[in-house]
Amino acid sequence: MNKKLYSEIEVSLETALELGLTENEYNKILEILGRTPTYTEIGIFSVMWSEHCSYKNSIKQLKTLPRSGGRLLVSAGEENAGLVDIGGGYAIAFKIESHNHPSAIEPFQGAATGVGGILRDIFTMGARPIAALNSLRFGELDNNRTKYLLSGVVSGISHYGNSFGVPTVGGEIYFDACYQDNPLVNAMAVGIVDVRKTASAAARGVGNPVFILGSSTGRDGIHGASLLASREFDEKTEGMRPTVQVGDPFAEKLLLEATLELIEANVIAGIQDMGAAGISCSTSEMSAKANTGMDIDLDKVPLREDNMSAYEIMLSESQERMLAVIHKGKEEIARKICEKWDVPFTHIGFVTDNGFLNIQRHGKQVAWIPAESLVLGGGAPQYDREWKRPEYLGETESFDSSKFEQEKADTNDFWKLLASPNIASKRWVFEQYDSQVRTNTVSSKGDAAVVRLKELPGKAIALATDCNSRYTYLNPYSGAMSAVCEAARNVVCVGAKPVAITNCLNFGNPYDPEVYYQFKEAIRGMGDACRRLDTPVTGGNVSFHNESQNHAIFPTPTIGMLGIIDDISKVVSMDFKQEGDFIFLIGNKRCELGGSEYLKMKIGEITGKAPIIDIEEEIALHNAVLEMIDNRLLSSVHDTSEGGLAVCLAEKAIASVRLGCRVNLGCSAGELFGESQSRIVVSMSPDKVNDFINTCDKFGVNYYQLGKVCHNDFIIENFLETSYSELKQVFEQSIEELLSRK
């Protein structure tokens, strides 16, 4: 169809290039439309075909991941969030996404709206949010800009989550120079839903009316997705603050309650959050999913600024808005529910049967686009990018760390490690988060958070976010595999069976062949690990272009892991419980220092070979520990990670009530501080030791007695003797002291 539409500005190739499209993409648009696009249309294409919305440089790789099966009720990408069957007629909806670029520009609002956006993805599924987590990366903590970003991001997360009323139960924070200009703010949300009462993001039912629920539309966030998340930071970035959205958690709380009641009342035919790309995204994706179209009158959209153009309205990313398709004849029921919760409810259009978005403004047709042409998996472009193995890998892999592994460790090294920002207590951060609101949080300070499910008495879920990006930098394949395995190991440590993951894939410029190699190999490693662990990928987010003129981030494939606990009374924590208990290491005694916190401290570089990850060794470890916990053999369980065995034991002591240990680990740096994977430290009463050994033998898992739990003292034979109090003081005060330095 060749139509003449109204355009505010004449469009040319130059216009398309200015909006981030390529010449080939512009020519494809001409072919799709059979004419020159209007200015509104080229704006819609520019956001929908942006990296952030279309995944044009990643979708082919993402399709290689295990995206269905197991307990998944919907395949990855089908809905706003993943949906995992937990039995008893209920499911868990969960997802993780990035808000990196907005947070680098405006840390408070960038982080706050990241939390708000991921929460909306959960409750548009019909699920009530029950937990939030995060994964954060910043530059070195002795830098004033890092302190500013950290303070702003943490404040934004706590403001939105605490005000909304969702507990922030877990997360992780790392500091490395590569994140100096490009902090990573990955937000995860989790909800529970009756499987009979889920909602879909599809515009079903020709003739059904289309409504906007929630806040009015302003100019904030225009091109937030396509520009901020699809380019590197440069000298122009500071002037991009208007593209960062502003959130209102109290408005979102009302929107939550209205949305869940609308779904409960069965008046919703389809609903989707207006996140990235705003009305453009929700109208096109909902239509394409149902093979329908929409007639939309922008004159009816509630605006909070005068003289907004069709282009601005369609691209606005104002927060706390939903697009809802209401069953015809049930409009009045829906209106009364929205009035009850003081949520604006505005009719802006209808579902049609022609597959097109028909957009009107001031009585003129400003867009007529086939919805399918705009979306991921439809007409949006999909690319195979060039890749090559990074040259730096030759240098890092040839580095011989054995001399460091074999040298005698110095006591001062232990104290430096315990006080280092990547290991020291993050209490300054997590005390700003309300972890107990809704009273479901069982634990938020161990290897994984544990949240009880009141809907299923006696049952709980375990949640963790994990990624050691240093390992992924040194070996993208095994590093990503390690991220999945550590996340799984962490939920195993509290007694949960790992069942599914969500991921947030943070990388540099995909047009750089070396970066694309990192991405491609990380996807391969993640996929191989998930297939063997039977933890399919429910969905997530890809964030490219995390680099500036000075820094490119380490490849950071953050994993959000969900585990299920059938008997909450069997949950185990990391802290020592009783003097005289035996302490064992389960796993291997490798002494690898490649990519470790210790090696970075000694030579100031991230180098060496990434730790070995043996997936069969990992699976055997999980099975053994889960059976031990199920049989109530273990008093405490803690994964070894950054800082190795010495730090693992110190963390167990610090988490206890005036309990320490007397152990023999050896005295070499590798034995004390090596970060080999697939290792867990446990303690148990003496009468459980024989059953423990039998279980290890059953699963073919190695075990090593390290020592015993003792009162107050922390003793590593022939290396260190100190007290519980001194450990706790160094561990808990380090970050606050660093933040207070000018």
Order of alpha helices (4+ residues) and beta strands (2+ residues): alpha-alpha-alpha-alpha-alpha-beta-beta-alpha-alpha-beta-alpha-beta-beta-beta-alpha-beta-alpha-beta-alpha-beta-alpha-beta-beta-beta-alpha-alpha-alpha-alpha-beta-beta-beta-alpha-alpha-beta-alpha-beta-beta-beta-alpha-alpha-beta-alpha-beta-alpha-beta-alpha-beta-beta-beta-alpha
